[in-house]
């Protein structure tokens, strides 16, 4: 039992470490990550109900679609030479600018 808990903890740590290696603004990478996560959860839930394969397929499909559809828009880069956080050229320059 103790070895199983250690292995699960190590596997979870490796997965969390690898989760930080992606581009959060890439729809393709988010679809793959969501699909893998959904397949894992679907297989777990499916094994409780008796059919892990179907659960993994459905969970992977839903996770991939969710990952691709929820990709945030990449933030705009500041104008060349402008301080970080400055409004783009031509924007309203109210108080403080």
HUJOTA-V77216 format. One record per run of one state. SS is the DSSP state (~ for helix, > for strand, _ for the rest). FROM is the first residue (numbers start at 1). TO is the last residue. If there is no record, write none. Layout:
SS,FROM,TO
SS,FROM,TO
This chain:
_,1,1
~,2,19
_,20,26
~,27,49
_,50,51
~,52,69
_,70,97
